[in-house]
């Protein structure tokens, strides 16, 4: 990183990976950026150009391992396949090349896992319910996501059961709910949203649900985005005569005017 960036407190991407976010599974390349400068690479120990490059002498892999109980680091396909069968692994980091991973055609079939194998290994790592860092006012633990209703209703005599990390990580664990139902009416997990048409590029990443309504309003030039700078739809006459003045000059649409093609948004739960 440039000296000026370091002086301003900027962190390199490898450092951000382990300090700015909490990721359960990290699989890919980039070993050299995680270890102190000069650290021999396990796959290419005699090639100095593949050694660790960190001038701050930090071992980011070890720092990451120290942060998570049940974490495991590995660098080859065999170890990945073994880890995917180990139920005690709660966090997994696999770095299979010093820098970028190789293309499929050049992949070492014995040492480098395929994209399919990495995906399957990632899915094998249990996803914990996530206990909140503090206890509730009743002195008992609770998970970060709870349900308003569903089969997890378990009040008895006005009291709810306690929960620990082991229970919340079980595949059969049911989130606690306040109202007894055979199935919940709305979950707390992410909902996938897909879009096609004008302004569909705005639908990406992780967003709050209220964002979807604003994107749809903007794409349709509806309030409060009536001055959205989108070209008005051409009339049949203008489409047939592209040289007409109005066809050449595209100004902001009039209030209530929508693009020629609608933005189609769908969600899956």
N, C-alpha and C positions, 0 to 999 in steps of 0.2 A: 504494500500500500504506500502511496505518497506520504512523505514526512508530514506535510501539511494536514493530511487527513488524520494521521495518528495523533498529531498535536491537538486536534479538535475533538478527540475522543471517539473517532469512528472505529468500528470493528470490522475485520475481514469477514467474508461470508462463512468460513469454517467456524469461526468463533461465534458468530450469530446463530449458527445451526444448533449449538449446544447451550447457549446462554439466553437467547431471546425467545425461545419457544420450547415447548415440551412435546417432543415427538416420540411415540412408542417404537416405531420401526423406521430405520434409516438404511436403505440399501442402494448401492451404486458404486461409483469410483471416487478417487480423490484422497487416497491414503497419505500422500506426501504432504498434504496441507494440514494434516491433523497431528503430526509428530515433530519434535524438535529438529532443527537443521542438522543434517548428518546422520540421522537415525537410519540404519540399513533397512531396506524394504524386505519383507519376508519372502516375496516371490522372486525378486531380483537382487539378492544380497551383494552380488559382485558388480552391480551397475550403479555407480555413484550418482548418475543423473536421475535415479529413481528414489534417492534418499529423501528423508523428511526435509521440509523447507522452512519450518517456523523459526524465525529469528528471535522470537520472544521466549524460546525454549519451553513452551507449554506442550504438554501431552494432552490434547483435547479428548482423545479417546478415554484416557484414564479419568479425566474430570467428568466425562459423561457417565462412565461406569460407577463412579463414586456417588452420583446423584440418584441412582435408581437401584433399589433392591431387586434382584432377579434379572439384572441386565447382563447381556452377553455380547462380546465383540468377536468377530470372525472375519477371515479374509479369503476363504475359498469355498468352493461348491460343496465339498464333503461336509465341512463343518456346518454349513447352512442347512443342509438336509437333516443333519443330526439335531440341530437346534429346533427345527420345525416339529420334531417329534417329542420335544422335551416340554412338558406342561409347566415346569417351574420357571421357564423363560417368560418374563413379563415385558422386557424391552430388548430390542434386537438392533444391533448395528453391524452391517456387513459392507466392507469396502474392498472391492475385488480387483482394483487396479490402482496404481500410484496416481494416475491422473484420470483421463476419460476412459470409460469402458470401451471395449472393442466392439466393432460391428459384428452382427451375428455370423457373417461369413468368415470373420477372422477369429472368432471366439475359441478359446482353449476349452474344449468340451470337458476336460478333466478338472480344471481349476475354476473356470468362470461359469456361474449359473446362468441359465436362460432367463428371459423376462418372465416366462410362465412359471419357472421354479421360484423366482423371487416373489412373484405375486402370491403363489400358494403358501410360501413360507410366511409372508406378511399376514395372510389371513389366518394362519395357525396361531398367531400370538393372541392370547385372550385380551379382550377389550374390557378393562375394569369399569364398573359403574361409577367409580370416582367418589370416595367419601369426602365430605366437606372437611376443611381443615380444622374446624372447631365443632364443639358439641352444641346441640339445640338447647333451648331453655329447660327441657326436661332432663338434661344431663346425658342424653343418649346420642349416638352417632347417627348420621343420615347421609344419604347420597346426594350429589349435587343436583341430579335430575330426579324429580318426583312426579307422580301422576295424580291428577285430581280425582280420577276414578279408575276402576279396573279390578283385576283379580288379586292385586296385592293388598287389598284391604285386610288389616289384621288387628284392629282394635279389640281389646278385651278388658272390660271393666274400666274403660276410659283411658287405658294406657296402651302405648304402641311398643312393639318389640325393639330391642337394640339390634344393631347390625355391625359387623366387622368387615375388614378388607377381604378376608377369605370368603365370607358368605356373598359379598357383593360381586365377587369375581366369578362366582359359579355360573355355569351356563344355564342352570335352572332357576337362578335367583329372580324373584319378581319384585319390581320396584314398589315401595310402599304407596298406597293410595288412600284417599280420604273417604271415597264413596265406593261401596262394593258393587261391581259389575262383572259379568263374565269376561268382558274384554273392554279395553280402554277406548275412548272415543277420539282421542287425539294424543299422539306421542310427543316426546321431547327431542327426537332425533332430527337431523337435518332433512330437508325436503329438496329433492332435485328439481330444478326448473330449467326447461328447455325453450328456446325462442328461435323463430325463423321469420325473416322479413326485415323491413327498414328498422334500423337501430338495434338489431338483434345483438350486435357486438357489445352492447352495454350490459348484457346478461352474462356475467362470468364471475368466478370466484365465490366467496362466501359473503352473503349479504343478509341484512335484516329483512324480514318478510315485508315490511312497509316499503322497501326499496322497489319491489316489483310493481306496485301500483304507480309509483312515480315514473318508472321506465315506460309503462304502457301509456300513461298520460302524455309524456313527452313525445313518444312515437306518433301519437294521434293528434298532437298539437292541441290538447285540451287544457283547460285551466288546471294549474296556474302557468302552464307552458304554452300559451297561445302565440308567443313570439319565439318559436323554437327554431327559426331559420331553416326549415325544411322546404324543399321545392314543392309547390302545389302540383296536384296531378294534372296532366295535360288532357285537354278535351279531345274527342275524336278528330275534330278539325285540325287542332294544333299538331296532333300526332302525325296526321297525313301531310302537314306542311311545316316541317321542322325549321324552315327559314323565317317563319312569322315572328314579329317582334316579341310577342309574349312568350314564344317558345324559347327564344334566345335569352331572355332576361328572367331569371328565377328569383323572385323576391320571397319574403316570408309569407307563409300561408295566412289566409284570413281566419279569424276565430271560428272554431268549429270545423274547419276544413281538415280532413284526414289525408294521409298519404295514399297514393294509388293502390299500394299493397298493404294490407294490415299486418301488424306485428302479431304473430301467433305465439302465445305463451301457454305452456302446459306444465303441470307439476305432478310428480309421483310421490307417494307417501309410503 
